[in-house]
Amino acid sequence: MAAVQDRLTTIVSTKGQVILPKAIRDQRHWSAGTRLSVEDTPDGVLLKPVPIFAPATIDAVFGSLAYAGKAKTIEEMDAAVVAEAKRRARD
């Protein structure tokens, strides 16, 4: 793929906009509206997709959803996962 990327070019518009070639957008799965971070590096400009959600740790979110009732057993959780997988397979 490097040979193809070497031949791809684009132009900076008067507004400073750059259109990324479709081959690159498709390869990266960057659809319209994808937010990209822009980093100036010694070799050029680096574009990276911005995560949709900020990184979080288990400790930060543990217990954030209240549950009233008896705790589920591992078997009950496994059964629920299987039931949901079967439901999604039908959709």
Secondary structure, DSSP 8 states (H G I E B T S, - for coil): -HHHHHH----B-TTS-B---HHHHHHHT--TT--EEEEEETTEEEEEE--SS----HHHHTT-S---S----HHHHHHHHHHHHHHHHH-
